[in-house]
Amino acid sequence: MKVLVVAAHPDDEILGCGGTMARLAREGHEVHIAIMAEGMTSRYAQRQAADSAKLSHLHRQAEAASRKVGAKGVTLFKLPDNRLDTVPLIEVVKLVEELVQRLLPEAIYTHHPGDLNVDHGVVHRAVLTATRPMIGQPVRDIYAFEIASSTEWAFQGIAPAMRPNVFVDIAASLDAKLEAMACYDTETRPFPHPRSPEALRAIAARWGSVVGCAAAEAFELVRSLRPA
């Protein structure tokens, strides 16, 4: 099976489904990652003022993290960070469409639309638009993941709130997720921040306790088509 992960920013792909990617790769599935925004530049007063060396370092971190979870590769589109709402949606859609046409994934993992971060909502809508279920559409399953420090920080005030209904046992791949996240030395934070390794391990344990395993990642199934 081919799987495509479409994330807004470098580190979202690991936060959202790093353990699932590592498990899928170990099981022999082909995992690809696409990251739509460049990351980091919104931390500067002007996008043009961003440190290009630090940005290049962040993109190398994304490549290193992808290798930790066994992905075949990562595509970096480098759209404006935390400004995707200023980019015409059709431009984001066309980037996703091209990826889908080239890779022919059967499943996509992407953002939930109720996150605090505006870019996450744009990416979610772009994915749904690019994968409209017409004849010939290769994508059968679409899953929305949570992002620590964005999904829960919306405090269910941004509709729709995430309602997980699919869980993946990542007890055997949690360490790979944490190792991949450790590649992002500019994005991790000390505990009790949600992007700390301690918090990420606790989140996995919490979802695992919900469904009866040691560690899990939670997803909301957007749609699924069983083959004939």
N, C-alpha and C positions, 0 to 999 in steps of 0.2 A: 504494500500500500504506500502511496505517496501522500505526504502530509505537508501542508504549508502553514507556517505560523506568520501572521501579519501583525506586527507590533508598531506602535507609534514611535517609541524612543528606545535607544540603546539601554538595556537592562529590563525593559518591559517583557521581552520574550522569555527571559529566565524567571522573573518574578511570577509571570502568569502561568507558564507551563514547562519550566525547566526540567522538573522531575518526569513529567509525561514524555517530553522529547527524549530524554535519556533512556527511558524505558522502551519507547517505540524503536529507537535506534538499536538498542540491544536485542530487540526481538526481530530485527532484520528489515524494518520498514525504512523508507527513504524520507528523511526530514529536511525540509528547506525553511529558511527564515528570511523574511523581508522586514526591514525597519524603515518606516516612511520618513520620519523627521531626523534631522541631524543630531538633536540633543544639545543640551548645555547652553546654546546661544541666548536663550531667554534670561539667563542669569546676568546678562550685561544690559546696560541702558540702551544700547543700539546693537542690533545683530552684527553689523559690520565691525563692531569693536571687539568681538569675541577673539580670544587667543587661538590662532589657527593651530599652533602646536598642541595645545590641550585638546582641541577638537579632533585632531588626527590621532592623538593618543586614545581618546574615547572610542574611535572607530576601530582601532587595533584591538581594544579591549573586547569589542563586540565580536570580532573574528576569533579571538582566543576563547571567549565564552562559548561560541558555537561549537568549537572543537571539543570542549569539555563535555557537551551533551550529545556528541556524535552526529551533529547535523552535517549534511553534505556541503552546505555553504550558506553564506548570509549576503543578501543584497541590501545595500544602503542607498536609499534614494535622496537623502540629505535635503528634505524639504524644511521650511522654517520651523524651528522648535517652538512649541506652544503657541504657534500662529497658524495652524492648519485651517482655522476658520477664516483666514484671510486668503487662502488659496481656493480658486474655483473647484468645487467638489468634483466636477467632471475630470479635472486633471489628476486628482488622486485616484478616481475610479479607473481611468485609463491605465495607470501604472499597475494597478491590481489586475485588471483584465489581461494585460500583456503577460504578467507572471502566470496567471491561470492558463492562458493559451499555450504558453511555453512548457510549463511543468506538468499540467494535467493532474493536479492533486485531487484525491478523492475526499479529503477532509481538510478543513481549515479551522485553526484556532486563532481567535482574535479578541479584541476588547469588548467589554460590556458597555452599552450606551449610557448607563447611569453613573459613570465615574465622575469624580470631581474635575479631572483634567479634560479640558475641551478637546484636545487632540484625540483622545481615546474615542470620544463620540463620533468624530469625523471619520476615523478609521473604520469603526464599526459600520457606519452607514455606507462608506465606500465599498467595503467588502460585500455587503448585502446587495448593493447595486451591481457590482461587477460579477456577481455569481447568481443572477436571477435564474430561477429554475426552468429554463427553456430546454427544448430538445437539443441534445448535444452537450449540455452542461456537465463537465466531469465531476464537479463538487457535489457530493451526496450529503455530507454532514458538516455542519457549522457549529462550533462551540465557542461560547464567550467565557473568558477567564477573568479572574479578579486580579487586581494589582494592589499590593500592599502599599499604603500611603495614598491611595486614590479612591479605590472602591469603597472602603470603610469610612474614609474621611468625607464622603458625600453624605454620610449619616442618613441614608435613604431619603434625602431631600431632593434628589434629582431623579425624576421618573424616567424609566422604570427602575425600581430597586432590583438588585441582583437576587435571584432565587435559584441557587444551585440545585441541580437535579441529576447531575452525572458526576461521579467521583472516580478517580484513578488512584489505585494503590501505588504509592511511590516509596514504600519502605526500603526497597532495594536500590532506589535511584535518588533518594534525597541528598545523599552526600555529593553526588555529581551535580545536583542543582546548586548546592551551597558552594562547591568549588567553582562552578561557573560564575556565580554571583560575586565571588571573591576576585574574579578578574576585573570587576568594575570598581577599582579602588577610589574612583571619583564619585561613585553613586551610592556606595554602602554608607551606613551611618551607625554610630554606637547605640547599643540598647539603652533605652526602650524604643528607639525608633523602629517603625514597622519593617524597614529594609535592613535591619541588623540581622546577622546570622541567627542569633538567639530567638528573635521574633519570628523569623521565617521557619525555624524548626518548630516553634510553638504553634504556628498557624497550621503546619502540616500535621502535627499531632492532634490538634483540635478537630480538623476535618476527618482524620483517621478515626478518632473516637466516635464521630457521628455515624460512621458506616462500618465500624468493627474491624479496623486494621490499625497498624502502628503509625502510618503516615499517609496522607492523601492530598491530592489537589482537587479543587472543586470547580465545576463548570456549569454553565447553563446552556442546555441544548437549544439552539435557535431553530434548527430544522434538521430533519433526517429523512432520507429516501432509501429504503431497502431495495437492493437490486432484484430484478425479476428472477 
